[in-house]
């Protein structure tokens, strides 16, 4: 397979020698799976590039430094994003994982020995160009481990993403990122918010800890602990990635200190009730003293009889 270009090394930020699917805390004699000639000074992952309809070849190694023989079973897997942007593997392979064929699927490794297992990646004719991330998984001795396979199928590449479903709640800005292209993306996020009296938030672009695979959607949040107590704010997110990918989206939010509002409303209700009682008491007739007699008007004519 061809050497790994620098751009691909930068793209695969999460590529590591081992992707543990079981607890990562292992004893010094725990077995591992790596690319052939891998290890501390070797390849940390597989990189393969070819046109659709071609067959690529490589070798995976299982290292058994323990004192007992080891039996592991190998399989191919498709890479995926978890909902919050983490790296995961799909339970059923339909892409790169399904195209991997091993010379042996079940491998027995004697103590303090390594086993090198050849495998092929057969890219079907008509496969969509771009990145098709996968992994080789080895299972044995009660745990599983994997090594990444970064497969790129020749043809036009497209870097595109969208930011959607922006919302502000509970001191956080939530949003969704969708990879609309055919390359793996490592997005950068910038956040700006303007209130009635000017800017209230301005965060410069920073790289997100996400490796967004083609066609995947992830939900992320941005903390905002110092949001205003009373304001009407327009929030704007700008997301960019290598290859010219860029998108913007926003939302509006109103911040009201409901505790203070409730206290003020209660005070107004009490004041209104007291004023109403005072007016009614002033209009009520007096209830003490002699009753006032009716008055009659008499016309004096000056006649004397």
Secondary structure, 3 states (H helix, E strand, C coil): CCCCCHHHHHHCCCCCCCEECCCCCCCCCCCEEEECCCCCCCCCCEEEEECCCCEEEEEEEEEECCCCCEEEEEEEEEEEECCCCCEEECCCCCCHHHHEEECCCEEEECCCEEEEEEEEEECCCCCCCEEEEEEEEEEECCEEEEEEEEEEECCCCCCCEEEEEEEEECCEEEEEEEECCCCCECCEEEEEEEECCEEEEEEEEEECCCCECCCCEEEEEEECCCCCCCEEEEEEEEEEECCCEEEEEEEEEEECCHHHHHHHHHHHHHHHHHHHHHHHHHHCCCCCCCCCCCCCCCCCCCCCC
